[in-house]
Amino acid sequence: MTWEPERLDDQRHLSEADPGGMLPAVASSAAHVRTGYRTAVETRVDRLADHGRPRAIVVAGVGGSGIVGDILAAIVGNGAPLPIVTLRSYQLPGWVGATDLVVAVSGSGDAEETVSVATQAVRRGCALLGVGAPGSPLEAVATQASAIYVPVPVTGQSRSSLWLLAVPVIVAAAALRLVQADADLFERMAKTLEDMAHRCRPSSESFINPGKSLAMDLAESVPMIWGSSPVASVAAYRLACQLNTNAKYPAAHGELPEAGHNQVEVLDGPLAERDIFADSAGRTLRLVVLRDVEEHPQVTRRREASVRLARERDVPVTELSAEGVHPLERMATLISLGDYASTYLALGYAVDPTPVSAITELKARISQ
């Protein structure tokens, strides 16, 4: 597979190389926000508040659904009056009991890890909120337990329907008075995503298209993606995952200040070296920094110093800033840009961004 940047402005190629419609799916994010909010309201997720605030919230999910717990914890922030734990496994922690809320999220509704956790939650008497496909095994577990289930119309890959899955969970958190999130916020968020879709549309040329520009930065590099706040770090993790699944491309992610205690050493490693006499350029490290307005002052100092270290070593740096006032808006801008970039990167390599054949093969092998 070779990187050919001219493919990004070839409208015929962008259409033919994306038969699964990943680009249109990414462009549907605003509609997903509105649908997720409407479905949550119609399902009356606010009923969770009838029994008071839980002791803790455990959000279970894997793959494209697994980031929902991270999103919730980041937007609630350090002022959360209870623990919010993300669980990406088969087993519910032993301390979780009847006074806790378990949120099970699965776009397909049949992720075996998530269905297993939901089943354990019911057996322990936990409150349960399910979000996923209608008519699925996860809905069956929730229905049997008389729990609240939000049936969302996920089509295609769960990773392309992030806001369909995340928005109902945020609406539930708002009902529990953990975060300020009303209809106006979700409409502002949707409009922000519509603006990003316009700026990143396929017909917009690379030199003015932020999604294509970021893809061109990432191409032929090994990106190390850092977030400067919990909000930005969730977006960094999402970008790494989208590069993996859409572009089949390696990436590492980290959060400052922790990345300054380990990953920063990569700046002195073999991937940071450039051979100016080589016949062809090899893949080298690129530092990608996702910035947020809510940075700790010491994190700002670490971020600025790290960027200087990278540039002094001739390691290329890309810095991106979140836009918006509410943490959810800021996170959405970074996530949306990364979703476009990962898809354009795939198409620049002539990789179909939709299929995940290695994941499918892995599931088949363990099911035998």
C-alpha angles and dihedrals in degrees: 000000000000130000112241111175093191088071089072092068095041103101093193092053093047089055099042096042092053104056091153091058100237093156093053089045091054089048089055093067094106091052089048091055092052094044093047091051094046093048092049092052093046091049090051098232085171086080086083087077093060091087097042131251116323124237091242140352122228115192112199124196143119136212115000090355095050096079093064092086091050090051092051094048092048097050093044087052134186092320092071110135091212139031118273111199128188115214123196102173146070099263129075110219115259094241094061111104148147095308093057134085120229116198112197115196125185125153091205093037090223106079100139094216093053095043088051092053092046090052091051090049091055092049091053093049096247122156107256133206117183127195121184149080119342118250092022133135089255091056089049091056092048094045093050089052093046087240127150114268126185110205107206124187099241113175125184120352119003090227090066091054100053098137093047086062101035102044096063090052091051090049088053090050090051090053088055088051093243095125139012105248122145138158092278092056093051091047091051089049091050092051091049090053090048089054091050090049090054093049093047098041116138093246091057109097122243098252092061100027110094093200093053092042092055090047089053090051091051097045117107091008137096103236122216105195121200131185121208096207137020089266093050092042092058088053090048091053091046092051092051091050093047091050088052097048104030101035097022083231131146120244139159125214134197145165128235131267091026094052087059089063097054121356093052088072089070086075087074095044136099095271090057092060122097124202104212090187096054118117090229131019115255125214109279136181122280123191113217115190121193109201131202133189092234098069123145108244091242090050089054089054092049092047094050093045092048092052090051091050091052095048092046087057092047091248107149115241131203118192122192127183127211116239128213141047107258116064090239092055092048093049091048093056093053094043093048093050090049092049091055093044094051091050094047090047089056092049092047087059091043090245118147102236098204109062120077099193096164091054090047092049091048091052091049092051096051092046093059 
